[in-house]
Amino acid sequence: MIITPLTADRIPDLEKLLALGEPYIRLRGSSDYWLYATLFANTCPLAIIDGQIVGSVIAFRSQIDPSEIYLQDVMTHPNHRRAGITRALVEEVHRQGALWGCRRLFLTSEPDNHAAHRAWLALGFSNVRGDTTEQGVSVIYDYKGPGKHRAVYERSICA
């Protein structure tokens, strides 16, 4: 497996991979992915096996609080799950964050995405205490806007 930053030439294959993540991942426009490849490539690693993209993380360092990195979309191809790909990608973002002196990785997930909940806990993230608990998952009301309740996860970065 090769871990490499997102580049513009890989956008069509990335879009195909991310489309497999619906309904939890919502595909964005090609111009958005071009911006990610151009401006945020250091926190948007891809996992490549036999020339194919089998995993990706789209993440951004906060401009409001540069000590934080937000993981927006994380996807591993269904045929390659449980092989350490997501772990390797998250570790790559963690490594970059440590180089920058960042303190925290964080992300959100829909409360009913139980597979993601298990994955985040296994990767060392903690479920941030919220307003309520739904099926064992702590949820913050309106976190991503009115009616958009989310489970929030965080993991410390040790520089």
Sequence and secondary structure as in RCSB ss.txt:
>XXXX:A:sequence
MIITPLTADRIPDLEKLLALGEPYIRLRGSSDYWLYATLFANTCPLAIIDGQIVGSVIAFRSQIDPSEIYLQDVM
THPNHRRAGITRALVEEVHRQGALWGCRRLFLTSEPDNHAAHRAWLALGFSNVRGDTTEQGVSVIYDYKGPGKHR
AVYERSICA
>XXXX:A:secstr
 EEEE  GGGHHHHHHHHHTTTTTS    HHHHHHHHHH GGG EEEEETTEEEEEEEEEE SSSTTEEEEEEEE
E GGGTTSSHHHHHHHHHHHHHHHHT  EEEEEE TT HHHHHHHHHTT EE   SEEETTEEEBTTTTSTT  B
EEEEEE   
